[in-house]
Amino acid sequence: VPSPLLVRPRLLHRHRLLPYRGHTTCTRTKSLARTAAFIVIQRTMPSPASSFLVASLVTALASGFMTHPSGGHFSTALNAKQTISVEDVLANPKWPDEWPFSPADLRRQDEMDDSMFYSVPRFCYHVDEKAISALTEYYAREFPLLASAKDGEEKPAVLDICASHVSHFPKDVDDYTGRRVALGMNEEELKDNDQVDEYVVKDLNADPTLPFEDNSFDIITNVVSIDYLSSPLEICKEIARVLRPGGTAMFALSNRCFPSKAISLWLQTNDLEHVFIVGSFFHYSGAFQKASGEEIGPNPKWMGGQSTNEAYLSVVRASVDK
C-alpha cells in the first residue's frame, strides 16, 4: 500500500521519503550537502528556541559550527570538516533556567487526527537496514548490562513506545528480558510484532499519559519517533513515572522523517541539534539524570551539524532519577 504522505520539498533540506510496498526499506535519504564543501541553511524559529540553541550550541559546539541571530532568523554555517561528535553534544550542555520552546515549536504541518494518518499499516522499515542492524546490536549490548545491574532480581521489563510491527530487539532477547510491551498507533502492525508479549493501541499526541502503573518497566525504547510527539515534556515525565528506580529510557534518532507529522522545531534544526533537543526533553522533565548521546550507525559521515550517512542512527538515553 503506498504511503499517504504528501512531501513538500521546500520543507526538506535533508529528508526525502518515497512511496513503498511490502516489508522493505521505505525511505531514501538524499543530502543536498553531498557535493558541496559548504552549505548555509536559513530557517525561522520563535525567539525563545532560537536564543536557546544559539547560546547553548555555540558554547558546546563552537569548533564545529557557528550560529548567530539575524533579524528574527538565524543561519548555521556548516563546515565540511566535522570536529564535533554526537557524544560531545550532551557532554557539557548549558540549559536555560526555564523550558525554552514555544507552542509553535511543537506544532506540525499536519495537525489532523493522527489516527487517520496511521490507519493504514506500514509493514516496512523506516530507516536504512544497516541502521536497523546497528540498533539491534546496541540493544544486544546494553540490555544484558541493564539486566545484570538488577543483581539477581527478575528480568527487566521493556516498553517500546511509538512501536510498529517490529521493535528491533535481538533474537535472544528472551534470555535477558522479561515482560515486553509495544505501544503504538496501528493495531495490525502491533499484532504482527512477535518481539513483544503484549501491545497497547494509543495515540500519545491525543493523550500523553502511559496506561501503566508507576514503576512498571526497567527499559523504555523509542525508535525514530520522538520527533512526532507534540507533548515531549509530558511524555518524558510519564516515562519517568512508569520506570522503576534505576530504569533507562533510550531514544533512537535518524535523519529521516514524515515531515508533515514532525514537529516544526525538528524540521528547522540539524542532526546534532536534534541530539541536543532530545537531551533537553530529559533535562526539563526534572525526572532524569544527565542524558548522553552515542552515534551507533556504521561509517559516520558529517558535514558540520548534518549527517550525510544514509545509515545514520544515534541514541540519546538517560536513567530515571529515583
Secondary structure, DSSP 4 states (H G I P E B T S, - for coil): --------GGG-SS--B----TTSB-B----TTTT-SEEEEEEE--HHHHHHHHHHHHHHHTTTEEEEEETTEEEEEEESS----HHHHTTS----SS----GGGG-BS--S-HHHHTSS---SBSS-HHHHHHHHHHHHHHHHHHHHTTTTSSPPPEEEEEE-S-----TTGGGT---EEEEES-HHHHHT-TT-SEEEE--TTT----SS-TT-EEEEEEES-GGG-S-HHHHHHHHHHHEEEEEEEEEEE-S---TTTSBHHHHTS-HHHHHHHHHHHHHHHT-B---EEEE-SSS--EETTEE--TT--EEEEEEB--
